[in-house]
Amino acid sequence: MRYVKLFRALPLKSINIFRNQPVYKIPSKILLCFIALYLVYTSLLAQSIEKHTVEAITNHGTFKYQIDNSGEVDVADEFQDLFDELSALKDGSATVIFFPGIYYINAPVSIKMAGVKLVGHGHGGIDIHGANLATGTIFRFGKDAGPYCLTFDYAGRSKSFPAGESPWPNQNLKVEIENIAFVGYNNTGVDTAKGYSRFRKDTPNFRGLNWYPSKDRYDNVEVEGQRAIYLPPRPKVKGWGWGKCELLRISGCYFTEFYLGIDASWTDVSYINNNWFGQLTYAIRLNGPGMMVHNNLFADLETALKIKKTNFSTYSHNTFAYVGKCFEFKEVANSTITSNTLLNKKNNTGAASAGSFLFVEKSLGLNVMGNSINHEQDSRKKSVVTDKEANGQSFIQFNNSNHLNFSNNIILTPLTQTVVRLHNCTNSTVLDNKITFGEMGNAVAETGDSKGNFFRKIKVKNSDAFDDYKY
């Protein structure tokens, strides 16, 4: 084993081993030797405890571990042993704290606990395509760590809370992760493992990358592509019992060089806040209600958010730069997309040249307001950036949407096609947006069986007169 578990205290029960036995006199020199050895042992133990790199705070006490964080040694087995030990605690919950350093993991690792929190020491993330400087707590996954690098699995309890009913069939999953940088292995088509920096103008050109894996990286990209965080489908529970992921909270983390950053089959409530997603194919794929995705940076991506089905969710104050597709929804209801910003510069000829800001397959009561978009590309959207042909969708498109509100957005583009399209939409409003477009393009159009919609342009001639300036 390349890690050392450091116990909380010395076993004191051994003091009474001579009870009910004849009493012997121990020479003072031997006794002094035992005392000296004991003091040396406790001193070495104390020094080891000071050198620990991982600390687990549980409802069974605190455990300390010494795991190599030099980045030179594969610690996948040590990680798995640690999490297996914590998972074996009866009705256990744990907060696991990882000291700064690089933890190299070259095999998949799984955690089976109803409630767990992983905490690192984030020092501003990491850029492995440019500055290439390691700081903070880094989980560096090797080539053989996929497809599911870190899996969180479901667990139950011996009795319910607070009633104390036993046995109790339900299984649950509550996951929190803070301040950890997750780094994958060579997903982007350039060899970052051997060294790549855009600052010294390494080739291929950084701004021309499409952020899709190179052809020789995987045989089947969707099956084999590395995911940093994976939450599998809920388990089948006997009788009336139920299994679900009740809470996912990820904050202050950094994800780079993966096929997919966060992949969750279903969550009841998700808080995805203050993270940095860079140089990925997909940043987030989620499914379930109650999503709160706020204040994240998404940069150099094929697709930022791909949402299967959600309700009463909010997506706000996120920043996108050099991104192919920002938002993709299969079905969304009673939710808001507000105060986000996108910058795709003209020289970003990779994923952004085949991208879009928002696509919705079906919605009810969706509110899209106050977003600021500067897309300096006459792009044509592709379903996957490596497709040969565009898929016919507009830069912003709503299909099968009822009671949609799309208002007060700024969209600056040179697009020579329709910028915003409503297809089979009803009872919706498109109001007071500032939209620019190129020659032969236009701002907003209806197609299909659209009816009962209201559209209002901003017209300068209808403006009230400004007041005279006074100082």
Buried (B, 14 or more C-beta within 10 A) or exposed (E): EEBEBBEEEEEEEEEEEEEEEEEEEEEEEEEEEEEEEEEEEEEEBEEEBEEBBBBBBBEBEEBBBBBBBEEEBBBBBBBBBBBEBBBEBEBBBBBBBBBBBBBBBBBBBBBBBBBBBBBBBBBEBBBBBBEEEBBBBBBBBBEEBBBBBBBBBBBBBEEEEEEEEEEBBBBBBBBBBBBBBBBBBBBBBBEBEEEBBBEEEBEEEBBEBBBBBEEEBBEEBEEEBBBBBBBBEBBEBEEEBEBBBEBBBBBBBBBBBBBBBBBBBBBBBBBBBBBBBBBBBBBBBBBBBBBBBBEBBBBBBBBBBBBBBBBBBBBBBBBBBBBBBBBBBBBBBBBBBBBBBBBBBEEBBBBBBBBBBBBBBBBBBBBBBBBBBBBBBBBBBBBBBBEEEEEEBBBBBBBBBBBBBBBBBBBBBBBEBBBBBBBBBBEBBBBEBBBBBEEEBEBBBBBEEBEEBEBEEEEEEEEEEEEEEEE
